[in-house]
Amino acid sequence: MQSNNKMTNDKNIQEVQFLEQNLQNLLFQKQAFQMELTETQSALKEIENSQDDAYKLIGQLMIKISKSKIKEELSDKEKILNLKIKNFEKQEKYLSEKLEQIRKQIINE
């Protein structure tokens, strides 16, 4: 019986390590999207305060684009980034809860 508990405990410890690594990767990705969201929101604010049309970099070209068009593109990007971040937060919550559950199992054994 002792041997069986040790195997279960070892398996749980490996799973905790795997989940912690996944959680850390998830947090790095979420942070990158949050930074991109902040930049997008900053660009949106600048466009709204601007009186002129804007320029957009496409590859090595800078193309003049109307203020309304760039606002639409940035708003769409902001919505997509918000959805991605919410998805990361759901995954983060799930992984955290799973980690807590397994840690309690390890402690109880």
C-alpha positions as CSV (number, residue, x, y, z in Angstrom):
1,M,0.0,0.0,0.0
2,Q,2.9,2.3,0.9
3,S,4.4,1.8,-2.6
4,N,1.1,2.7,-4.3
5,N,0.8,5.9,-2.3
6,K,4.4,6.9,-3.3
7,M,3.6,6.3,-7.0
8,T,0.5,8.4,-6.8
9,N,2.3,11.1,-5.0
10,D,5.1,11.1,-7.6
11,K,2.6,11.3,-10.3
12,N,0.8,14.2,-8.6
13,I,4.1,16.0,-8.1
14,Q,4.9,15.6,-11.8
15,E,1.5,16.9,-12.7
16,V,2.0,19.9,-10.4
17,Q,5.3,20.7,-12.1
18,F,3.6,20.4,-15.6
19,L,0.7,22.6,-14.6
20,E,3.0,25.2,-13.0
21,Q,5.0,25.4,-16.3
22,N,1.8,25.7,-18.3
23,L,0.5,28.4,-16.0
24,Q,3.8,30.3,-16.3
25,N,3.7,30.1,-20.1
26,L,0.1,31.2,-20.1
27,L,0.9,34.2,-17.9
28,F,3.8,35.3,-20.2
29,Q,1.4,35.1,-23.2
30,K,-1.3,37.0,-21.4
31,Q,1.2,39.7,-20.4
32,A,2.2,40.1,-24.1
33,F,-1.4,40.5,-25.1
34,Q,-2.0,43.0,-22.3
35,M,1.0,45.1,-23.5
36,E,-0.3,45.0,-27.1
37,L,-3.7,46.1,-25.8
38,T,-2.2,49.0,-23.9
39,E,-0.4,50.1,-27.1
40,T,-3.6,49.8,-29.1
41,Q,-5.6,51.8,-26.6
42,S,-2.8,54.4,-26.6
43,A,-2.9,54.6,-30.4
44,L,-6.7,54.9,-30.3
45,K,-6.5,57.8,-27.9
46,E,-3.9,59.6,-30.1
47,I,-6.0,59.1,-33.2
48,E,-9.1,60.6,-31.4
49,N,-7.1,63.6,-30.3
50,S,-5.6,64.1,-33.8
51,Q,-7.0,66.4,-36.4
52,D,-5.3,64.8,-39.4
53,D,-5.3,61.5,-41.2
54,A,-2.9,59.0,-40.0
55,Y,-0.2,56.9,-41.6
56,K,0.1,53.1,-41.3
57,L,3.2,51.0,-41.7
58,I,2.6,48.1,-44.0
59,G,5.9,46.2,-44.4
60,Q,8.4,48.8,-45.5
61,L,5.7,51.3,-46.8
62,M,4.0,54.0,-44.9
63,I,0.5,54.6,-46.3
64,K,-1.9,57.4,-45.5
65,I,-5.1,56.1,-44.0
66,S,-8.2,58.0,-43.0
67,K,-8.8,58.7,-39.3
68,S,-12.1,56.7,-39.4
69,K,-10.5,53.7,-41.0
70,I,-7.7,53.5,-38.6
71,K,-10.0,54.0,-35.6
72,E,-12.2,51.1,-36.9
73,E,-9.1,48.9,-37.3
74,L,-7.8,49.7,-33.8
75,S,-11.2,49.3,-32.2
76,D,-11.5,45.8,-33.8
77,K,-8.0,44.9,-32.6
78,E,-8.9,46.1,-29.1
79,K,-12.0,43.9,-29.0
80,I,-10.0,40.9,-30.2
81,L,-7.3,41.4,-27.7
82,N,-9.8,41.8,-24.9
83,L,-11.4,38.5,-25.9
84,K,-8.0,36.8,-26.0
85,I,-7.1,38.2,-22.5
86,K,-10.4,37.0,-21.1
87,N,-9.7,33.5,-22.5
88,F,-6.3,33.5,-20.9
89,E,-7.9,34.5,-17.6
90,K,-10.3,31.6,-17.8
91,Q,-7.4,29.2,-18.5
92,E,-5.4,30.8,-15.7
93,K,-8.3,30.3,-13.3
94,Y,-8.8,26.6,-14.3
95,L,-5.0,25.8,-14.0
96,S,-4.8,27.5,-10.6
97,E,-7.8,25.6,-9.3
98,K,-6.4,22.3,-10.7
99,L,-3.0,23.1,-9.1
100,E,-4.6,23.8,-5.7
101,Q,-6.6,20.6,-5.9
102,I,-3.5,18.5,-6.6
103,R,-1.4,20.2,-4.0
104,K,-4.1,19.4,-1.4
105,Q,-4.1,15.8,-2.5
106,I,-0.3,15.6,-2.1
107,I,-0.5,17.1,1.4
108,N,-3.3,14.7,2.5
109,E,-1.4,11.7,1.4
